[in-house]
Amino acid sequence: MTVMEEQLTSRSVEMVVTETAIAGGLALASFIGNALVLLSVLLNARLRKQQYLYIANYAFIDLLVACAVLLLSIYALALGSWPVGATICTLQGHVVMVLPAITNITMAISAVDRAFATSKPISHATFFTRRYTSILIMLCWLVVLALPASFFINNRKFVFHPGYALCKTDEGYMDTGTVEFFYAVVPFIITGISYVNIKIGLRKNAHALVKMRHHAQWEFLSSWRAEDAVTALYAALAIAVLLCALPGYAFNAALGSRIFFDPVTLPRSLYLAGTYAFALGSAVKPMIIVSKDKDFAAALRRILRCSKRSSAKVGDIPRIYGGAESVLQSDCGAGVRQFLSAYGGTERAEPCGRSTRASSGRKNGWAEHEEGNEEENEGGNKEVNEEENEGE
């Protein structure tokens, strides 16, 4: 038995309860939050747009983290040893390798997506469609799932690490340095470059935004603001991934190099803190999504209230579909009336941006015209009846 295994088995009851409760709370928050995010996407058609596919992928990854990683770690922390056999340990070790890698790649792809949406919107509309984005995400999953193949070929084993409370490879960091570089460092570099380009693009587009306000181009301005909101959401998610993942990667690099300290002499709590940071990244993403996106927040409220009927009103339609002016100016009547009837609206949006006063004038003129027609018909019917009576 190693020193760290002795530390795990000789913990006090208070320490066992504390460590297990922290891991259980993070796992529960991750499971509930990401399950609600996926349920919101499944039940709400507006949340199945192209820009929300990355969020659905994030939620699916973090749901697997809660179920396949943290659940077994909680069991190990409570018992003081690995509770199941070597086969499950190998499976968890592969999952621990794959899920952070696909998270980093999703972060990089979403950053490139936002960079194109900010600087080259025409190219973004051409290449980053819902279909192409779905295919790209599936290809990323296939590439990352090939990662454990190298470990099977080299016959590397996974063992339970009493510090991390996870199953990891029995090889050092330097033996897997190429894999770590490709699936961790490269996505971080791509993400950083993409958001630098986004910042430069926003500065260049500031003058265009002023022109839009000056010339009252509200349709373009509202769509621009919607893209900025989506970019801010993915930037917040990228910051969360980086803050929770970078300490773990740096710690693994220092451990493998053995330059700064000997891994054997380190306290077990440092290793366990890395696992907590990994779990925190999965638990905090749903909170960021709900706080930064109003559509997700509204869908979540409807789910929590067990409401099957949409709570959107007439006033919500301009916000949902890109601003009041774009709704009024981009439709000539039929589409707007369908939107209003679908959401229970009683007001009528004016087609092609005409004023309400003009609409009321048209309605009054039409009513007067109908009354005049009715009077003419009544007068004509009376004359015909009188002539018929005289003829008889």
C-alpha positions as CSV (number, residue, x, y, z in Angstrom):
1,M,0.0,0.0,0.0
2,T,1.4,3.4,-1.0
3,V,1.5,6.5,1.2
4,M,-1.5,8.1,-0.5
5,E,-3.6,5.0,-0.2
6,E,-2.9,5.0,3.5
7,Q,-4.0,8.6,3.7
8,L,-7.2,7.7,1.9
9,T,-8.1,4.8,4.2
10,S,-7.0,6.5,7.4
11,R,-9.2,9.5,7.1
12,S,-11.4,10.7,9.9
13,V,-15.2,10.5,9.7
14,E,-15.5,14.2,9.4
15,M,-13.0,14.2,6.5
16,V,-14.9,11.4,4.7
17,V,-18.2,13.2,5.1
18,T,-16.7,16.5,3.9
19,E,-15.0,15.2,0.8
20,T,-18.0,13.0,-0.2
21,A,-20.4,15.9,0.4
22,I,-18.4,18.3,-1.8
23,A,-18.1,15.8,-4.6
24,G,-21.8,14.8,-4.3
25,G,-23.0,18.5,-4.3
26,L,-21.0,19.2,-7.5
27,A,-22.2,16.0,-9.2
28,L,-25.8,16.8,-8.3
29,A,-25.6,20.4,-9.5
30,S,-24.0,19.2,-12.7
31,F,-26.6,16.5,-13.3
32,I,-29.6,18.7,-12.6
33,G,-28.3,21.8,-14.4
34,N,-27.2,20.0,-17.6
35,A,-30.3,17.8,-17.7
36,L,-32.5,20.9,-17.6
37,V,-30.5,22.5,-20.4
38,L,-30.9,19.4,-22.6
39,L,-34.6,19.2,-21.8
40,S,-35.0,22.9,-22.7
41,V,-33.4,22.3,-26.0
42,L,-35.6,19.3,-26.7
43,L,-38.8,21.1,-25.8
44,N,-38.2,24.5,-27.3
45,A,-37.7,24.8,-31.1
46,R,-36.1,28.3,-30.7
47,L,-33.2,26.6,-28.8
48,R,-32.4,24.2,-31.6
49,K,-30.9,26.9,-33.8
50,Q,-27.3,26.6,-35.0
51,Q,-25.8,28.8,-32.4
52,Y,-27.2,26.6,-29.6
53,L,-25.8,23.3,-30.9
54,Y,-22.6,23.9,-29.0
55,I,-24.5,24.5,-25.8
56,A,-26.3,21.2,-26.3
57,N,-23.0,19.5,-26.8
58,Y,-21.6,21.1,-23.7
59,A,-24.6,19.9,-21.7
60,F,-24.3,16.3,-23.0
61,I,-20.6,16.2,-22.1
62,D,-21.1,17.5,-18.6
63,L,-24.0,15.1,-18.0
64,L,-21.7,12.2,-18.8
65,V,-19.2,13.7,-16.4
66,A,-21.7,13.6,-13.6
67,C,-22.9,10.1,-14.4
68,A,-19.8,8.2,-15.5
69,V,-17.0,10.0,-13.6
70,L,-18.3,11.8,-10.5
71,L,-20.7,9.1,-9.4
72,L,-17.9,6.5,-9.1
73,S,-15.6,9.0,-7.5
74,I,-18.2,9.7,-4.8
75,Y,-18.5,6.0,-4.1
76,A,-14.7,5.7,-3.8
77,L,-14.4,8.6,-1.5
78,A,-17.1,7.2,0.8
79,L,-15.6,3.7,0.9
80,G,-11.9,4.7,0.9
81,S,-11.1,2.4,-2.1
82,W,-12.1,1.6,-5.6
83,P,-15.5,0.0,-5.3
84,V,-15.7,-2.0,-8.6
85,G,-13.4,-4.0,-10.8
86,A,-10.6,-3.3,-13.2
87,T,-12.8,-3.2,-16.2
88,I,-14.9,-0.4,-14.9
89,C,-11.7,1.4,-13.9
90,T,-10.5,1.1,-17.5
91,L,-13.8,2.4,-18.8
92,Q,-13.7,5.4,-16.5
93,G,-10.1,6.2,-17.3
94,H,-11.0,6.4,-21.0
95,V,-14.0,8.6,-20.2
96,V,-11.8,10.9,-18.1
97,M,-9.5,11.3,-21.1
98,V,-12.2,11.8,-23.8
99,L,-14.6,14.2,-22.1
100,P,-12.1,17.0,-21.3
101,A,-10.7,16.7,-24.9
102,I,-14.1,17.0,-26.5
103,T,-14.9,19.9,-24.2
104,N,-11.8,21.8,-25.3
105,I,-12.5,21.1,-29.0
106,T,-16.1,22.3,-28.6
107,M,-14.8,25.5,-27.0
108,A,-12.4,26.0,-29.9
109,I,-15.0,25.4,-32.6
110,S,-17.5,27.8,-31.0
111,A,-14.8,30.4,-30.8
112,V,-14.0,30.1,-34.5
113,D,-17.8,30.2,-35.2
114,R,-18.1,33.5,-33.2
115,A,-15.1,34.9,-35.0
116,F,-16.6,34.4,-38.4
117,A,-20.0,35.7,-37.2
118,T,-18.3,38.9,-36.0
119,S,-15.9,39.6,-38.8
120,K,-17.3,37.7,-41.8
121,P,-21.1,37.3,-41.4
122,I,-21.7,36.3,-45.0
123,S,-19.2,33.4,-44.8
124,H,-20.6,32.5,-41.4
125,A,-24.1,32.2,-42.9
126,T,-22.8,30.0,-45.7
127,F,-20.6,27.6,-43.8
128,F,-21.9,27.6,-40.3
129,T,-25.4,26.3,-41.0
130,R,-27.2,24.0,-38.6
131,R,-26.5,21.0,-40.8
132,Y,-22.8,21.7,-41.2
133,T,-22.3,22.4,-37.5
134,S,-24.0,19.2,-36.5
135,I,-21.7,17.2,-38.9
136,L,-18.7,19.0,-37.5
137,I,-19.6,18.2,-33.9
138,M,-20.1,14.5,-34.8
139,L,-16.7,14.4,-36.6
140,C,-15.1,15.9,-33.5
141,W,-16.6,13.1,-31.4
142,L,-15.3,10.5,-33.8
143,V,-11.8,11.9,-33.7
144,V,-11.7,12.1,-29.9
145,L,-13.2,8.7,-29.4
146,A,-10.2,7.3,-31.3
147,L,-8.0,8.6,-28.5
148,P,-8.3,5.4,-26.3
149,A,-7.2,3.3,-29.3
150,S,-3.6,4.2,-28.8
151,F,-3.8,3.0,-25.2
152,F,-5.2,-0.3,-26.3
153,I,-2.5,-0.7,-28.9
154,N,0.3,0.1,-26.4
155,N,-1.4,-2.1,-23.7
156,R,-1.4,0.7,-21.2
157,K,-3.4,0.1,-18.0
158,F,-5.6,2.3,-15.9
159,V,-5.3,2.3,-12.2
160,F,-7.2,4.0,-9.4
161,H,-5.4,7.1,-8.2
162,P,-6.2,7.7,-4.4
163,G,-5.5,11.4,-4.7
164,Y,-7.7,12.2,-7.7
165,A,-10.3,9.6,-6.7
166,L,-10.3,8.7,-10.4
167,C,-8.8,6.0,-12.6
168,K,-5.9,7.3,-14.6
169,T,-3.0,5.8,-16.7
170,D,-0.1,4.3,-14.9
171,E,2.3,6.1,-17.2
172,G,3.8,9.5,-16.5
173,Y,2.8,12.8,-18.0
174,M,5.7,12.9,-20.5
175,D,4.6,9.7,-22.1
176,T,1.2,11.2,-23.0
177,G,2.6,14.7,-23.7
178,T,1.7,14.6,-27.4
179,V,-1.9,13.6,-26.7
180,E,-2.2,16.4,-24.0
181,F,-0.7,18.9,-26.4
182,F,-3.1,18.1,-29.2
183,Y,-6.3,17.9,-27.2
184,A,-5.6,20.6,-24.7
185,V,-3.0,23.2,-25.7
186,V,-4.0,23.5,-29.4
187,P,-7.7,24.2,-28.6
188,F,-6.6,26.8,-26.0
189,I,-4.4,28.5,-28.6
190,I,-7.2,28.5,-31.2
191,T,-9.7,29.9,-28.7
192,G,-7.3,32.7,-27.7
193,I,-6.6,33.7,-31.3
194,S,-10.3,33.6,-32.2
195,Y,-11.4,35.9,-29.4
196,V,-8.5,38.3,-30.1
197,N,-9.9,38.5,-33.7
198,I,-13.4,39.0,-32.3
199,K,-12.2,42.0,-30.2
200,I,-10.5,43.5,-33.2
201,G,-13.6,43.0,-35.3
202,L,-15.8,44.6,-32.7
203,R,-13.6,47.7,-32.7
204,K,-13.7,47.9,-36.5
205,N,-17.5,47.5,-36.5
206,A,-18.1,50.2,-33.9
207,H,-18.2,52.9,-36.7
208,A,-20.7,50.8,-38.6
209,L,-22.9,50.5,-35.5
210,V,-23.0,54.3,-35.2
211,K,-24.0,54.6,-38.8
212,M,-26.8,52.1,-38.3
213,R,-28.2,54.2,-35.4
214,H,-27.8,57.4,-37.4
215,H,-29.7,56.1,-40.4
216,A,-32.3,54.2,-38.3
217,Q,-31.3,50.8,-39.7
218,W,-33.0,49.0,-36.8
219,E,-33.3,45.6,-38.4
220,F,-29.5,45.3,-38.9
221,L,-28.8,46.8,-35.5
222,S,-31.1,44.3,-33.7
223,S,-29.5,41.3,-35.5
224,W,-26.0,42.7,-34.7
225,R,-26.9,42.9,-31.0
226,A,-28.3,39.4,-31.0
227,E,-25.0,38.1,-32.4
228,D,-23.1,40.0,-29.8
229,A,-25.2,38.4,-27.0
230,V,-24.4,34.9,-28.4
231,T,-20.7,35.8,-28.6
232,A,-20.7,37.0,-25.0
233,L,-22.4,33.8,-23.9
234,Y,-19.7,31.6,-25.5
235,A,-16.9,33.8,-24.2
236,A,-18.2,33.3,-20.7
237,L,-18.3,29.5,-21.2
238,A,-14.8,29.6,-22.6
239,I,-13.5,31.5,-19.6
240,A,-15.2,28.9,-17.3
241,V,-13.5,26.0,-19.2
242,L,-10.1,27.7,-19.1
243,L,-10.3,28.6,-15.4
244,C,-11.3,25.0,-14.4
245,A,-9.0,23.2,-16.8
246,L,-5.8,25.1,-16.9
247,P,-4.8,24.5,-13.2
248,G,-5.3,20.7,-13.7
249,Y,-3.2,20.6,-16.9
250,A,-0.4,22.7,-15.3
251,F,-0.5,20.5,-12.2
252,N,-0.2,17.3,-14.4
253,A,2.7,18.8,-16.3
254,A,4.5,19.7,-13.1
255,L,3.9,16.2,-11.7
256,G,5.1,14.4,-14.8
257,S,8.2,16.5,-15.2
258,R,9.3,16.0,-11.6
259,I,11.2,19.3,-11.8
260,F,9.5,21.3,-9.1
261,F,8.5,18.6,-6.6
262,D,8.2,14.8,-6.1
263,P,4.6,13.6,-6.6
264,V,5.0,11.2,-3.7
265,T,5.6,14.0,-1.2
266,L,2.5,16.0,-2.1
267,P,-0.6,16.0,0.1
268,R,-3.6,14.1,-1.2
269,S,-5.8,17.2,-0.9
270,L,-3.9,18.9,-3.9
271,Y,-4.8,16.0,-6.2
272,L,-8.4,16.0,-5.0
273,A,-8.7,19.8,-5.6
274,G,-8.0,19.0,-9.3
275,T,-10.9,16.7,-9.4
276,Y,-13.1,19.3,-7.7
277,A,-12.1,21.9,-10.3
278,F,-12.9,19.4,-13.1
279,A,-16.4,18.8,-11.6
280,L,-16.9,22.6,-11.0
281,G,-16.5,23.3,-14.7
282,S,-19.4,20.9,-15.4
283,A,-21.6,22.4,-12.7
284,V,-21.1,26.1,-13.5
285,K,-21.9,26.0,-17.2
286,P,-25.7,25.7,-16.8
287,M,-25.7,28.7,-14.5
288,I,-23.8,30.8,-17.0
289,I,-26.1,29.7,-19.8
290,V,-29.3,30.6,-17.9
291,S,-27.8,33.9,-16.7
292,K,-26.6,35.0,-20.1
293,D,-29.5,33.8,-22.4
294,K,-33.1,35.0,-21.8
295,D,-34.6,32.3,-24.0
296,F,-32.9,29.5,-21.9
297,A,-34.0,31.2,-18.7
298,A,-37.6,31.4,-19.9
299,A,-37.6,27.8,-21.1
300,L,-36.2,26.7,-17.7
301,R,-38.9,28.6,-15.8
302,R,-41.6,26.9,-17.9
303,I,-40.1,23.5,-17.1
304,L,-39.9,24.2,-13.4
305,R,-43.5,25.4,-13.4
306,C,-44.5,22.2,-15.4
307,S,-46.2,24.5,-17.9
308,K,-46.9,23.0,-21.3
309,R,-48.2,26.2,-22.7
310,S,-45.8,28.8,-23.9
311,S,-45.8,31.9,-21.7
312,A,-44.7,34.2,-24.6
313,K,-46.9,37.2,-25.3
314,V,-47.2,39.7,-28.1
315,G,-44.5,41.9,-26.5
316,D,-42.1,39.0,-26.5
317,I,-42.2,38.4,-30.2
318,P,-40.0,41.4,-31.2
319,R,-37.3,40.2,-28.7
320,I,-37.5,36.6,-29.9
321,Y,-37.4,37.3,-33.6
322,G,-34.9,40.1,-33.7
323,G,-36.5,43.4,-32.8
324,A,-39.9,45.1,-33.4
325,E,-38.7,46.9,-36.5
326,S,-37.4,43.8,-38.1
327,V,-40.6,41.9,-37.5
328,L,-42.7,44.8,-38.9
329,Q,-40.5,45.7,-41.9
330,S,-39.6,42.2,-43.0
331,D,-43.1,40.9,-43.4
332,C,-46.2,42.0,-45.3
333,G,-48.9,40.7,-43.1
334,A,-49.2,36.9,-43.2
335,G,-46.2,35.8,-41.2
336,V,-46.7,38.4,-38.5
337,R,-50.3,37.4,-38.1
338,Q,-49.3,33.7,-37.8
339,F,-46.8,34.6,-35.1
340,L,-49.4,36.6,-33.2
341,S,-52.0,33.9,-33.5
342,A,-49.5,31.2,-32.5
343,Y,-48.7,33.1,-29.3
344,G,-52.3,34.1,-28.4
345,G,-51.9,37.7,-29.5
346,T,-54.9,39.9,-30.1
347,E,-53.1,42.9,-31.5
348,R,-52.3,43.2,-35.1
349,A,-48.8,44.1,-36.3
350,E,-48.8,46.4,-39.2
351,P,-47.3,44.9,-42.4
352,C,-44.4,46.7,-44.1
353,G,-43.9,49.1,-41.2
354,R,-47.0,51.2,-41.6
355,S,-48.3,53.2,-38.6
356,T,-51.1,52.3,-36.3
357,R,-52.8,55.5,-37.0
358,A,-53.0,54.7,-40.7
359,S,-54.2,51.3,-39.8
360,S,-57.0,52.7,-37.6
361,G,-57.9,55.1,-40.5
362,R,-58.1,52.2,-42.9
363,K,-60.3,50.3,-40.5
364,N,-62.6,53.2,-40.0
365,G,-62.8,53.9,-43.7
366,W,-63.6,50.2,-44.3
367,A,-66.3,50.2,-41.7
368,E,-67.9,53.3,-43.2
369,H,-67.7,51.7,-46.6
370,E,-69.4,48.6,-45.3
371,E,-72.1,50.7,-43.6
372,G,-72.7,52.6,-46.9
373,N,-73.0,49.3,-48.8
374,E,-75.5,48.0,-46.3
375,E,-77.6,51.2,-46.6
376,E,-77.5,51.0,-50.4
377,N,-78.6,47.3,-50.3
378,E,-81.4,48.1,-47.9
379,G,-82.6,51.0,-50.1
380,G,-82.4,48.9,-53.2
381,N,-84.3,46.1,-51.7
382,K,-87.1,48.4,-50.5
383,E,-87.5,49.9,-54.0
384,V,-87.6,46.5,-55.6
385,N,-90.3,45.4,-53.1
386,E,-92.4,48.5,-53.7
387,E,-92.3,48.0,-57.5
388,E,-93.3,44.4,-57.2
389,N,-96.3,45.3,-54.9
390,E,-97.4,48.0,-57.4
391,G,-97.2,45.6,-60.3
392,E,-99.4,43.1,-58.4
